Amino acid sequence: MFTQVTETIFRDMFQAIRPDNFTRAGLVALFDHLENLEDDTGEQVEFDVIGLCCDFTEYANWAEFNIEYGSLIDDEEIQPGDFEKLQDHTTVICFGESSFIIRAF
């Protein structure tokens, strides 16, 4: 069985189940990323709110990311704001002025 998930359904389900995991802008960016992934690979992504919350984390800025991943930044010599270098380790979805989402690694 298959149900098409629109951006509105996507946002509403996150707000109902895990309202504090992503901002509205973050949900739009994540939805767009997942749709592009489906287009690029030709494979459907399972819509699992809890699973996506485990796989992806939103950060308001690099300083917030540094609190959780500071040792990685030091070990890999990733400079603050160096999203290209960070993409060597994980998926990075940038949106807004300084916000971004990463796939857990």
C-alpha positions, -999 to 999 in steps of 0.1 A, spaced: 0 0 0 12 35 -8 2 69 4 17 101 -12 30 124 15 28 161 7 48 188 24 18 197 45 12 161 57 50 158 64 50 190 85 17 181 103 29 146 113 62 159 127 43 186 147 19 159 160 45 133 170 78 152 175 71 189 176 104 200 190 128 182 167 127 206 137 117 242 129 91 248 102 119 259 79 139 228 88 110 205 80 106 221 46 143 217 39 143 181 50 112 173 29 128 189 -1 160 169 5 141 136 8 121 143 -24 153 151 -43 168 119 -29 138 99 -43 141 116 -76 179 110 -78 178 74 -68 144 63 -81 136 47 -48 109 58 -23 119 69 11 98 55 40 80 82 59 88 73 95 88 104 118 107 87 146 132 72 123 139 105 106 143 122 140 169 95 148 187 100 115 186 138 112 193 167 136 188 204 130 212 230 142 205 267 144 242 275 138 277 262 138 282 270 175 253 247 184 267 220 162 301 224 179 286 216 213 277 181 201 305 174 176 334 196 188 357 166 189 350 157 153 358 192 143 391 191 161 400 156 149 392 162 113 404 198 113 370 211 101 368 248 104 336 264 116 313 269 86 332 245 64 302 226 51 321 211 22 345 194 46 316 183 68 299 168 38 329 144 35 314 128 67 277 131 64 247 146 46 244 183 52 212 203 44 218 240 46 189 265 48 182 299 61 210 322 71 230 298 93 208 268 100 215 233 88 205 197 92 229 168 93 224 130 90 237 113 122 271 97 118 
